Amino acid sequence: MLRLPYLILPFVVNYMNGVVLLNGTRMISKVFHDIRNALVFGFIYLFIYGHNGQLDTLSRTAGAFC
């Protein structure tokens, strides 16, 4: 089963950073950029970690890029 919190956490962190640091159209463009990154991260999770159960490795990877 897909572990959603591991996929949502990087997006939430990036979104909150965008709200704090940016405003107006720059914030909107950053939100779309982060949505794309979250989708890419999700596909990487599905293909690499989906069937191996390496959630510790995934959480460390997410922490390194956030």
CHARMM internal coordinates of N, CA and C (Angstrom, degrees):
IC EDIT
DIST 1 N 1 CA 1.4632
DIST 1 CA 1 C 1.5214
ANGL 1 N 1 CA 1 C 109.88
DIST 1 C 2 N 1.3050
ANGL 1 CA 1 C 2 N 115.59
DIHE 1 N 1 CA 1 C 2 N 141.12
DIST 2 N 2 CA 1.4677
ANGL 1 C 2 N 2 CA 120.62
DIHE 1 CA 1 C 2 N 2 CA -177.02
DIST 2 CA 2 C 1.5181
ANGL 2 N 2 CA 2 C 110.53
DIHE 1 C 2 N 2 CA 2 C -71.57
DIST 2 C 3 N 1.3283
ANGL 2 CA 2 C 3 N 115.75
DIHE 2 N 2 CA 2 C 3 N 129.81
DIST 3 N 3 CA 1.4629
ANGL 2 C 3 N 3 CA 120.79
DIHE 2 CA 2 C 3 N 3 CA 179.88
DIST 3 CA 3 C 1.5232
ANGL 3 N 3 CA 3 C 109.18
DIHE 2 C 3 N 3 CA 3 C -90.01
DIST 3 C 4 N 1.3357
ANGL 3 CA 3 C 4 N 117.22
DIHE 3 N 3 CA 3 C 4 N 92.64
DIST 4 N 4 CA 1.4579
ANGL 3 C 4 N 4 CA 121.73
DIHE 3 CA 3 C 4 N 4 CA -173.45
DIST 4 CA 4 C 1.5221
ANGL 4 N 4 CA 4 C 114.69
DIHE 3 C 4 N 4 CA 4 C -61.95
DIST 4 C 5 N 1.3239
ANGL 4 CA 4 C 5 N 120.00
DIHE 4 N 4 CA 4 C 5 N -39.64
DIST 5 N 5 CA 1.4771
ANGL 4 C 5 N 5 CA 117.76
DIHE 4 CA 4 C 5 N 5 CA -178.04
DIST 5 CA 5 C 1.5237
ANGL 5 N 5 CA 5 C 113.22
DIHE 4 C 5 N 5 CA 5 C -55.69
DIST 5 C 6 N 1.3346
ANGL 5 CA 5 C 6 N 117.40
DIHE 5 N 5 CA 5 C 6 N -33.95
DIST 6 N 6 CA 1.4589
ANGL 5 C 6 N 6 CA 120.04
DIHE 5 CA 5 C 6 N 6 CA 179.36
DIST 6 CA 6 C 1.5208
ANGL 6 N 6 CA 6 C 111.04
DIHE 5 C 6 N 6 CA 6 C -68.91
DIST 6 C 7 N 1.3388
ANGL 6 CA 6 C 7 N 117.54
DIHE 6 N 6 CA 6 C 7 N -25.52
DIST 7 N 7 CA 1.4568
ANGL 6 C 7 N 7 CA 120.39
DIHE 6 CA 6 C 7 N 7 CA 178.20
DIST 7 CA 7 C 1.5221
ANGL 7 N 7 CA 7 C 111.60
DIHE 6 C 7 N 7 CA 7 C -85.85
DIST 7 C 8 N 1.3335
ANGL 7 CA 7 C 8 N 116.84
DIHE 7 N 7 CA 7 C 8 N -32.51
DIST 8 N 8 CA 1.4618
ANGL 7 C 8 N 8 CA 120.37
DIHE 7 CA 7 C 8 N 8 CA -174.44
DIST 8 CA 8 C 1.5241
ANGL 8 N 8 CA 8 C 111.53
DIHE 7 C 8 N 8 CA 8 C -81.30
DIST 8 C 9 N 1.3368
ANGL 8 CA 8 C 9 N 117.03
DIHE 8 N 8 CA 8 C 9 N -32.12
DIST 9 N 9 CA 1.4629
ANGL 8 C 9 N 9 CA 120.40
DIHE 8 CA 8 C 9 N 9 CA -173.68
DIST 9 CA 9 C 1.5278
ANGL 9 N 9 CA 9 C 113.65
DIHE 8 C 9 N 9 CA 9 C -55.72
DIST 9 C 10 N 1.3510
ANGL 9 CA 9 C 10 N 120.18
DIHE 9 N 9 CA 9 C 10 N -49.31
DIST 10 N 10 CA 1.4659
ANGL 9 C 10 N 10 CA 118.40
DIHE 9 CA 9 C 10 N 10 CA 179.65
DIST 10 CA 10 C 1.5213
ANGL 10 N 10 CA 10 C 112.46
DIHE 9 C 10 N 10 CA 10 C -60.48
DIST 10 C 11 N 1.3514
ANGL 10 CA 10 C 11 N 116.45
DIHE 10 N 10 CA 10 C 11 N -38.49
DIST 11 N 11 CA 1.4547
ANGL 10 C 11 N 11 CA 119.99
DIHE 10 CA 10 C 11 N 11 CA 179.89
DIST 11 CA 11 C 1.5248
ANGL 11 N 11 CA 11 C 111.10
DIHE 10 C 11 N 11 CA 11 C -65.01
DIST 11 C 12 N 1.3356
ANGL 11 CA 11 C 12 N 116.73
DIHE 11 N 11 CA 11 C 12 N -42.87
DIST 12 N 12 CA 1.4645
ANGL 11 C 12 N 12 CA 120.39
DIHE 11 CA 11 C 12 N 12 CA -179.33
DIST 12 CA 12 C 1.5227
ANGL 12 N 12 CA 12 C 110.28
DIHE 11 C 12 N 12 CA 12 C -63.23
DIST 12 C 13 N 1.3413
ANGL 12 CA 12 C 13 N 116.54
DIHE 12 N 12 CA 12 C 13 N -43.63
DIST 13 N 13 CA 1.4646
ANGL 12 C 13 N 13 CA 119.81
DIHE 12 CA 12 C 13 N 13 CA 179.89
DIST 13 CA 13 C 1.5199
ANGL 13 N 13 CA 13 C 110.36
DIHE 12 C 13 N 13 CA 13 C -62.38
DIST 13 C 14 N 1.3283
ANGL 13 CA 13 C 14 N 117.06
DIHE 13 N 13 CA 13 C 14 N -46.29
DIST 14 N 14 CA 1.4608
ANGL 13 C 14 N 14 CA 120.34
DIHE 13 CA 13 C 14 N 14 CA -179.54
DIST 14 CA 14 C 1.5194
ANGL 14 N 14 CA 14 C 111.11
DIHE 13 C 14 N 14 CA 14 C -65.63
DIST 14 C 15 N 1.3330
ANGL 14 CA 14 C 15 N 117.27
DIHE 14 N 14 CA 14 C 15 N -37.87
DIST 15 N 15 CA 1.4592
ANGL 14 C 15 N 15 CA 120.37
DIHE 14 CA 14 C 15 N 15 CA 179.85
DIST 15 CA 15 C 1.5255
ANGL 15 N 15 CA 15 C 110.70
DIHE 14 C 15 N 15 CA 15 C -64.66
DIST 15 C 16 N 1.3318
ANGL 15 CA 15 C 16 N 116.69
DIHE 15 N 15 CA 15 C 16 N -43.54
DIST 16 N 16 CA 1.4604
ANGL 15 C 16 N 16 CA 119.44
DIHE 15 CA 15 C 16 N 16 CA 179.37
DIST 16 CA 16 C 1.5252
ANGL 16 N 16 CA 16 C 110.66
DIHE 15 C 16 N 16 CA 16 C -64.65
DIST 16 C 17 N 1.3283
ANGL 16 CA 16 C 17 N 117.95
DIHE 16 N 16 CA 16 C 17 N -39.50
DIST 17 N 17 CA 1.4594
ANGL 16 C 17 N 17 CA 120.61
DIHE 16 CA 16 C 17 N 17 CA 175.73
DIST 17 CA 17 C 1.5236
ANGL 17 N 17 CA 17 C 110.72
DIHE 16 C 17 N 17 CA 17 C -61.07
DIST 17 C 18 N 1.3350
ANGL 17 CA 17 C 18 N 116.71
DIHE 17 N 17 CA 17 C 18 N -39.78
DIST 18 N 18 CA 1.4570
ANGL 17 C 18 N 18 CA 120.49
DIHE 17 CA 17 C 18 N 18 CA 178.82
DIST 18 CA 18 C 1.5177
ANGL 18 N 18 CA 18 C 111.89
DIHE 17 C 18 N 18 CA 18 C -64.13
DIST 18 C 19 N 1.3375
ANGL 18 CA 18 C 19 N 116.84
DIHE 18 N 18 CA 18 C 19 N -40.44
DIST 19 N 19 CA 1.4633
ANGL 18 C 19 N 19 CA 120.35
DIHE 18 CA 18 C 19 N 19 CA 179.75
DIST 19 CA 19 C 1.5246
ANGL 19 N 19 CA 19 C 110.02
DIHE 18 C 19 N 19 CA 19 C -64.62
DIST 19 C 20 N 1.3321
ANGL 19 CA 19 C 20 N 116.53
DIHE 19 N 19 CA 19 C 20 N -39.25
DIST 20 N 20 CA 1.4637
ANGL 19 C 20 N 20 CA 119.85
DIHE 19 CA 19 C 20 N 20 CA -176.68
DIST 20 CA 20 C 1.5233
ANGL 20 N 20 CA 20 C 111.16
DIHE 19 C 20 N 20 CA 20 C -75.31
DIST 20 C 21 N 1.3358
ANGL 20 CA 20 C 21 N 117.67
DIHE 20 N 20 CA 20 C 21 N -42.59
DIST 21 N 21 CA 1.4581
ANGL 20 C 21 N 21 CA 121.23
DIHE 20 CA 20 C 21 N 21 CA -168.40
DIST 21 CA 21 C 1.5228
ANGL 21 N 21 CA 21 C 113.36
DIHE 20 C 21 N 21 CA 21 C -92.03
DIST 21 C 22 N 1.3196
ANGL 21 CA 21 C 22 N 118.05
DIHE 21 N 21 CA 21 C 22 N -28.33
DIST 22 N 22 CA 1.4554
ANGL 21 C 22 N 22 CA 120.79
DIHE 21 CA 21 C 22 N 22 CA -172.95
DIST 22 CA 22 C 1.5251
ANGL 22 N 22 CA 22 C 110.59
DIHE 21 C 22 N 22 CA 22 C -119.70
DIST 22 C 23 N 1.3376
ANGL 22 CA 22 C 23 N 115.46
DIHE 22 N 22 CA 22 C 23 N 164.66
DIST 23 N 23 CA 1.4630
ANGL 22 C 23 N 23 CA 118.83
DIHE 22 CA 22 C 23 N 23 CA 175.38
DIST 23 CA 23 C 1.5220
ANGL 23 N 23 CA 23 C 109.79
DIHE 22 C 23 N 23 CA 23 C -146.80
DIST 23 C 24 N 1.3294
ANGL 23 CA 23 C 24 N 116.30
DIHE 23 N 23 CA 23 C 24 N 166.36
DIST 24 N 24 CA 1.4611
ANGL 23 C 24 N 24 CA 121.41
DIHE 23 CA 23 C 24 N 24 CA 175.78
DIST 24 CA 24 C 1.5184
ANGL 24 N 24 CA 24 C 112.45
DIHE 23 C 24 N 24 CA 24 C 61.53
DIST 24 C 25 N 1.3452
ANGL 24 CA 24 C 25 N 115.65
DIHE 24 N 24 CA 24 C 25 N -140.06
DIST 25 N 25 CA 1.4645
ANGL 24 C 25 N 25 CA 120.44
DIHE 24 CA 24 C 25 N 25 CA -173.92
DIST 25 CA 25 C 1.5192
ANGL 25 N 25 CA 25 C 111.18
DIHE 24 C 25 N 25 CA 25 C -68.63
DIST 25 C 26 N 1.3397
ANGL 25 CA 25 C 26 N 117.91
DIHE 25 N 25 CA 25 C 26 N -27.61
DIST 26 N 26 CA 1.4627
ANGL 25 C 26 N 26 CA 119.11
DIHE 25 CA 25 C 26 N 26 CA 178.29
DIST 26 CA 26 C 1.5211
ANGL 26 N 26 CA 26 C 109.99
DIHE 25 C 26 N 26 CA 26 C -64.34
DIST 26 C 27 N 1.3219
ANGL 26 CA 26 C 27 N 117.92
DIHE 26 N 26 CA 26 C 27 N -40.21
DIST 27 N 27 CA 1.4573
ANGL 26 C 27 N 27 CA 120.73
DIHE 26 CA 26 C 27 N 27 CA 178.63
DIST 27 CA 27 C 1.5279
ANGL 27 N 27 CA 27 C 110.02
DIHE 26 C 27 N 27 CA 27 C -65.01
DIST 27 C 28 N 1.3395
ANGL 27 CA 27 C 28 N 116.62
DIHE 27 N 27 CA 27 C 28 N -42.90
DIST 28 N 28 CA 1.4631
ANGL 27 C 28 N 28 CA 119.90
DIHE 27 CA 27 C 28 N 28 CA -178.62
DIST 28 CA 28 C 1.5292
ANGL 28 N 28 CA 28 C 109.90
DIHE 27 C 28 N 28 CA 28 C -61.19
DIST 28 C 29 N 1.3361
ANGL 28 CA 28 C 29 N 116.73
DIHE 28 N 28 CA 28 C 29 N -45.29
DIST 29 N 29 CA 1.4645
ANGL 28 C 29 N 29 CA 119.20
DIHE 28 CA 28 C 29 N 29 CA -179.08
DIST 29 CA 29 C 1.5269
ANGL 29 N 29 CA 29 C 110.56
DIHE 28 C 29 N 29 CA 29 C -65.00
DIST 29 C 30 N 1.3353
ANGL 29 CA 29 C 30 N 117.29
DIHE 29 N 29 CA 29 C 30 N -35.58
DIST 30 N 30 CA 1.4650
ANGL 29 C 30 N 30 CA 119.71
DIHE 29 CA 29 C 30 N 30 CA 178.93
DIST 30 CA 30 C 1.5251
ANGL 30 N 30 CA 30 C 110.50
DIHE 29 C 30 N 30 CA 30 C -67.61
DIST 30 C 31 N 1.3346
ANGL 30 CA 30 C 31 N 117.54
DIHE 30 N 30 CA 30 C 31 N -36.47
DIST 31 N 31 CA 1.4636
ANGL 30 C 31 N 31 CA 120.11
DIHE 30 CA 30 C 31 N 31 CA 178.36
DIST 31 CA 31 C 1.5290
ANGL 31 N 31 CA 31 C 109.99
DIHE 30 C 31 N 31 CA 31 C -61.92
DIST 31 C 32 N 1.3460
ANGL 31 CA 31 C 32 N 116.97
DIHE 31 N 31 CA 31 C 32 N -45.47
DIST 32 N 32 CA 1.4594
ANGL 31 C 32 N 32 CA 118.85
DIHE 31 CA 31 C 32 N 32 CA 178.71
DIST 32 CA 32 C 1.5247
ANGL 32 N 32 CA 32 C 111.05
DIHE 31 C 32 N 32 CA 32 C -64.27
DIST 32 C 33 N 1.3272
ANGL 32 CA 32 C 33 N 116.35
DIHE 32 N 32 CA 32 C 33 N -38.61
DIST 33 N 33 CA 1.4671
ANGL 32 C 33 N 33 CA 120.25
DIHE 32 CA 32 C 33 N 33 CA 177.60
DIST 33 CA 33 C 1.5238
ANGL 33 N 33 CA 33 C 110.64
DIHE 32 C 33 N 33 CA 33 C -61.22
DIST 33 C 34 N 1.3315
ANGL 33 CA 33 C 34 N 117.25
DIHE 33 N 33 CA 33 C 34 N -42.20
DIST 34 N 34 CA 1.4608
ANGL 33 C 34 N 34 CA 120.80
DIHE 33 CA 33 C 34 N 34 CA -178.90
DIST 34 CA 34 C 1.5221
ANGL 34 N 34 CA 34 C 111.47
DIHE 33 C 34 N 34 CA 34 C -71.30
DIST 34 C 35 N 1.3501
ANGL 34 CA 34 C 35 N 117.27
DIHE 34 N 34 CA 34 C 35 N -32.36
DIST 35 N 35 CA 1.4635
ANGL 34 C 35 N 35 CA 119.43
DIHE 34 CA 34 C 35 N 35 CA 175.14
DIST 35 CA 35 C 1.5292
ANGL 35 N 35 CA 35 C 109.48
DIHE 34 C 35 N 35 CA 35 C -61.62
DIST 35 C 36 N 1.3371
ANGL 35 CA 35 C 36 N 116.27
DIHE 35 N 35 CA 35 C 36 N -43.93
DIST 36 N 36 CA 1.4599
ANGL 35 C 36 N 36 CA 119.55
DIHE 35 CA 35 C 36 N 36 CA 178.04
DIST 36 CA 36 C 1.5252
ANGL 36 N 36 CA 36 C 110.78
DIHE 35 C 36 N 36 CA 36 C -61.61
DIST 36 C 37 N 1.3322
ANGL 36 CA 36 C 37 N 116.61
DIHE 36 N 36 CA 36 C 37 N -43.57
DIST 37 N 37 CA 1.4629
ANGL 36 C 37 N 37 CA 120.01
DIHE 36 CA 36 C 37 N 37 CA 179.16
DIST 37 CA 37 C 1.5223
ANGL 37 N 37 CA 37 C 110.89
DIHE 36 C 37 N 37 CA 37 C -62.69
DIST 37 C 38 N 1.3311
ANGL 37 CA 37 C 38 N 117.19
DIHE 37 N 37 CA 37 C 38 N -38.75
DIST 38 N 38 CA 1.4597
ANGL 37 C 38 N 38 CA 120.34
DIHE 37 CA 37 C 38 N 38 CA 179.32
DIST 38 CA 38 C 1.5303
ANGL 38 N 38 CA 38 C 110.76
DIHE 37 C 38 N 38 CA 38 C -64.69
DIST 38 C 39 N 1.3332
ANGL 38 CA 38 C 39 N 117.11
DIHE 38 N 38 CA 38 C 39 N -38.52
DIST 39 N 39 CA 1.4618
ANGL 38 C 39 N 39 CA 120.15
DIHE 38 CA 38 C 39 N 39 CA 177.94
DIST 39 CA 39 C 1.5222
ANGL 39 N 39 CA 39 C 110.83
DIHE 38 C 39 N 39 CA 39 C -65.59
DIST 39 C 40 N 1.3396
ANGL 39 CA 39 C 40 N 116.16
DIHE 39 N 39 CA 39 C 40 N -43.84
DIST 40 N 40 CA 1.4626
ANGL 39 C 40 N 40 CA 119.81
DIHE 39 CA 39 C 40 N 40 CA 178.20
DIST 40 CA 40 C 1.5203
ANGL 40 N 40 CA 40 C 110.04
DIHE 39 C 40 N 40 CA 40 C -61.28
DIST 40 C 41 N 1.3441
ANGL 40 CA 40 C 41 N 116.09
DIHE 40 N 40 CA 40 C 41 N -43.87
DIST 41 N 41 CA 1.4589
ANGL 40 C 41 N 41 CA 120.76
DIHE 40 CA 40 C 41 N 41 CA 178.77
DIST 41 CA 41 C 1.5276
ANGL 41 N 41 CA 41 C 110.27
DIHE 40 C 41 N 41 CA 41 C -60.54
DIST 41 C 42 N 1.3276
ANGL 41 CA 41 C 42 N 116.88
DIHE 41 N 41 CA 41 C 42 N -39.43
DIST 42 N 42 CA 1.4566
ANGL 41 C 42 N 42 CA 120.88
DIHE 41 CA 41 C 42 N 42 CA 178.82
DIST 42 CA 42 C 1.5196
ANGL 42 N 42 CA 42 C 112.36
DIHE 41 C 42 N 42 CA 42 C -63.72
DIST 42 C 43 N 1.3389
ANGL 42 CA 42 C 43 N 116.45
DIHE 42 N 42 CA 42 C 43 N -42.05
DIST 43 N 43 CA 1.4605
ANGL 42 C 43 N 43 CA 118.96
DIHE 42 CA 42 C 43 N 43 CA 178.74
DIST 43 CA 43 C 1.5223
ANGL 43 N 43 CA 43 C 111.02
DIHE 42 C 43 N 43 CA 43 C -66.51
DIST 43 C 44 N 1.3459
ANGL 43 CA 43 C 44 N 116.49
DIHE 43 N 43 CA 43 C 44 N -39.82
DIST 44 N 44 CA 1.4667
ANGL 43 C 44 N 44 CA 119.30
DIHE 43 CA 43 C 44 N 44 CA 176.82
DIST 44 CA 44 C 1.5257
ANGL 44 N 44 CA 44 C 109.60
DIHE 43 C 44 N 44 CA 44 C -60.04
DIST 44 C 45 N 1.3434
ANGL 44 CA 44 C 45 N 115.63
DIHE 44 N 44 CA 44 C 45 N -42.46
DIST 45 N 45 CA 1.4659
ANGL 44 C 45 N 45 CA 119.89
DIHE 44 CA 44 C 45 N 45 CA 178.71
DIST 45 CA 45 C 1.5239
ANGL 45 N 45 CA 45 C 110.74
DIHE 44 C 45 N 45 CA 45 C -60.07
DIST 45 C 46 N 1.3288
ANGL 45 CA 45 C 46 N 116.60
DIHE 45 N 45 CA 45 C 46 N -46.26
DIST 46 N 46 CA 1.4642
ANGL 45 C 46 N 46 CA 119.79
DIHE 45 CA 45 C 46 N 46 CA -176.83
DIST 46 CA 46 C 1.5189
ANGL 46 N 46 CA 46 C 111.44
DIHE 45 C 46 N 46 CA 46 C -62.71
DIST 46 C 47 N 1.3372
ANGL 46 CA 46 C 47 N 116.57
DIHE 46 N 46 CA 46 C 47 N -43.26
DIST 47 N 47 CA 1.4608
ANGL 46 C 47 N 47 CA 119.12
DIHE 46 CA 46 C 47 N 47 CA -172.34
DIST 47 CA 47 C 1.5205
ANGL 47 N 47 CA 47 C 112.28
DIHE 46 C 47 N 47 CA 47 C -81.01
DIST 47 C 48 N 1.3324
ANGL 47 CA 47 C 48 N 117.85
DIHE 47 N 47 CA 47 C 48 N -33.41
DIST 48 N 48 CA 1.4654
ANGL 47 C 48 N 48 CA 120.05
DIHE 47 CA 47 C 48 N 48 CA -173.46
DIST 48 CA 48 C 1.5208
ANGL 48 N 48 CA 48 C 111.44
DIHE 47 C 48 N 48 CA 48 C -98.89
DIST 48 C 49 N 1.3397
ANGL 48 CA 48 C 49 N 116.70
DIHE 48 N 48 CA 48 C 49 N -45.42
DIST 49 N 49 CA 1.4567
ANGL 48 C 49 N 49 CA 120.36
DIHE 48 CA 48 C 49 N 49 CA -172.05
DIST 49 CA 49 C 1.5219
ANGL 49 N 49 CA 49 C 113.32
DIHE 48 C 49 N 49 CA 49 C -105.27
DIST 49 C 50 N 1.3335
ANGL 49 CA 49 C 50 N 117.41
DIHE 49 N 49 CA 49 C 50 N -9.19
DIST 50 N 50 CA 1.4522
ANGL 49 C 50 N 50 CA 120.55
DIHE 49 CA 49 C 50 N 50 CA -169.50
DIST 50 CA 50 C 1.5184
ANGL 50 N 50 CA 50 C 114.15
DIHE 49 C 50 N 50 CA 50 C -58.26
DIST 50 C 51 N 1.3354
ANGL 50 CA 50 C 51 N 117.96
DIHE 50 N 50 CA 50 C 51 N -38.98
DIST 51 N 51 CA 1.4573
ANGL 50 C 51 N 51 CA 120.60
DIHE 50 CA 50 C 51 N 51 CA -173.93
DIST 51 CA 51 C 1.5256
ANGL 51 N 51 CA 51 C 112.74
DIHE 50 C 51 N 51 CA 51 C -110.34
DIST 51 C 52 N 1.3337
ANGL 51 CA 51 C 52 N 117.11
DIHE 51 N 51 CA 51 C 52 N 4.78
DIST 52 N 52 CA 1.4590
ANGL 51 C 52 N 52 CA 119.57
DIHE 51 CA 51 C 52 N 52 CA -176.78
DIST 52 CA 52 C 1.5189
ANGL 52 N 52 CA 52 C 112.89
DIHE 51 C 52 N 52 CA 52 C -104.30
DIST 52 C 53 N 1.3343
ANGL 52 CA 52 C 53 N 117.23
DIHE 52 N 52 CA 52 C 53 N -15.45
DIST 53 N 53 CA 1.4486
ANGL 52 C 53 N 53 CA 120.10
DIHE 52 CA 52 C 53 N 53 CA 179.08
DIST 53 CA 53 C 1.5158
ANGL 53 N 53 CA 53 C 113.98
DIHE 52 C 53 N 53 CA 53 C 68.71
DIST 53 C 54 N 1.3312
ANGL 53 CA 53 C 54 N 117.50
DIHE 53 N 53 CA 53 C 54 N 26.05
DIST 54 N 54 CA 1.4632
ANGL 53 C 54 N 54 CA 120.81
DIHE 53 CA 53 C 54 N 54 CA -177.76
DIST 54 CA 54 C 1.5269
ANGL 54 N 54 CA 54 C 109.99
DIHE 53 C 54 N 54 CA 54 C -90.14
DIST 54 C 55 N 1.3356
ANGL 54 CA 54 C 55 N 116.21
DIHE 54 N 54 CA 54 C 55 N 61.93
DIST 55 N 55 CA 1.4583
ANGL 54 C 55 N 55 CA 119.56
DIHE 54 CA 54 C 55 N 55 CA -175.16
DIST 55 CA 55 C 1.5199
ANGL 55 N 55 CA 55 C 111.32
DIHE 54 C 55 N 55 CA 55 C -72.00
DIST 55 C 56 N 1.3270
ANGL 55 CA 55 C 56 N 118.26
DIHE 55 N 55 CA 55 C 56 N -30.13
DIST 56 N 56 CA 1.4621
ANGL 55 C 56 N 56 CA 120.02
DIHE 55 CA 55 C 56 N 56 CA 177.49
DIST 56 CA 56 C 1.5216
ANGL 56 N 56 CA 56 C 110.63
DIHE 55 C 56 N 56 CA 56 C -63.85
DIST 56 C 57 N 1.3295
ANGL 56 CA 56 C 57 N 116.35
DIHE 56 N 56 CA 56 C 57 N -43.93
DIST 57 N 57 CA 1.4641
ANGL 56 C 57 N 57 CA 120.34
DIHE 56 CA 56 C 57 N 57 CA 177.64
DIST 57 CA 57 C 1.5177
ANGL 57 N 57 CA 57 C 110.36
DIHE 56 C 57 N 57 CA 57 C -61.94
DIST 57 C 58 N 1.3200
ANGL 57 CA 57 C 58 N 116.62
DIHE 57 N 57 CA 57 C 58 N -41.05
DIST 58 N 58 CA 1.4607
ANGL 57 C 58 N 58 CA 120.35
DIHE 57 CA 57 C 58 N 58 CA -179.10
DIST 58 CA 58 C 1.5136
ANGL 58 N 58 CA 58 C 111.04
DIHE 57 C 58 N 58 CA 58 C -64.86
DIST 58 C 59 N 1.3315
ANGL 58 CA 58 C 59 N 117.51
DIHE 58 N 58 CA 58 C 59 N -43.69
DIST 59 N 59 CA 1.4592
ANGL 58 C 59 N 59 CA 120.04
DIHE 58 CA 58 C 59 N 59 CA -178.31
DIST 59 CA 59 C 1.5228
ANGL 59 N 59 CA 59 C 110.67
DIHE 58 C 59 N 59 CA 59 C -66.23
DIST 59 C 60 N 1.3308
ANGL 59 CA 59 C 60 N 117.75
DIHE 59 N 59 CA 59 C 60 N -36.62
DIST 60 N 60 CA 1.4674
ANGL 59 C 60 N 60 CA 119.88
DIHE 59 CA 59 C 60 N 60 CA 176.53
DIST 60 CA 60 C 1.5240
ANGL 60 N 60 CA 60 C 110.25
DIHE 59 C 60 N 60 CA 60 C -66.06
DIST 60 C 61 N 1.3412
ANGL 60 CA 60 C 61 N 117.22
DIHE 60 N 60 CA 60 C 61 N -39.34
DIST 61 N 61 CA 1.4585
ANGL 60 C 61 N 61 CA 120.64
DIHE 60 CA 60 C 61 N 61 CA 178.19
DIST 61 CA 61 C 1.5194
ANGL 61 N 61 CA 61 C 110.52
DIHE 60 C 61 N 61 CA 61 C -63.68
DIST 61 C 62 N 1.3335
ANGL 61 CA 61 C 62 N 117.01
DIHE 61 N 61 CA 61 C 62 N -44.26
DIST 62 N 62 CA 1.4586
ANGL 61 C 62 N 62 CA 120.71
DIHE 61 CA 61 C 62 N 62 CA 179.24
DIST 62 CA 62 C 1.5223
ANGL 62 N 62 CA 62 C 110.45
DIHE 61 C 62 N 62 CA 62 C -63.14
DIST 62 C 63 N 1.3178
ANGL 62 CA 62 C 63 N 116.97
DIHE 62 N 62 CA 62 C 63 N -41.14
DIST 63 N 63 CA 1.4520
ANGL 62 C 63 N 63 CA 120.13
DIHE 62 CA 62 C 63 N 63 CA 179.63
DIST 63 CA 63 C 1.5182
ANGL 63 N 63 CA 63 C 112.20
DIHE 62 C 63 N 63 CA 63 C -64.06
DIST 63 C 64 N 1.3425
ANGL 63 CA 63 C 64 N 116.60
DIHE 63 N 63 CA 63 C 64 N -34.43
DIST 64 N 64 CA 1.4607
ANGL 63 C 64 N 64 CA 119.76
DIHE 63 CA 63 C 64 N 64 CA -178.43
DIST 64 CA 64 C 1.5207
ANGL 64 N 64 CA 64 C 111.43
DIHE 63 C 64 N 64 CA 64 C -68.55
DIST 64 C 65 N 1.3403
ANGL 64 CA 64 C 65 N 117.76
DIHE 64 N 64 CA 64 C 65 N -33.10
DIST 65 N 65 CA 1.4610
ANGL 64 C 65 N 65 CA 120.51
DIHE 64 CA 64 C 65 N 65 CA -176.39
DIST 65 CA 65 C 1.5219
ANGL 65 N 65 CA 65 C 113.01
DIHE 64 C 65 N 65 CA 65 C -94.42
DIST 65 C 66 N 1.3197
ANGL 65 CA 65 C 66 N 117.18
DIHE 65 N 65 CA 65 C 66 N -7.31
DIST 66 N 66 CA 1.4675
ANGL 65 C 66 N 66 CA 119.52
DIHE 65 CA 65 C 66 N 66 CA 175.13
DIST 66 CA 66 C 1.5097
ANGL 66 N 66 CA 66 C 108.93
DIHE 65 C 66 N 66 CA 66 C -98.67
END
COOR INIT
IC SEED 1 N 1 CA 1 C
IC BUILD
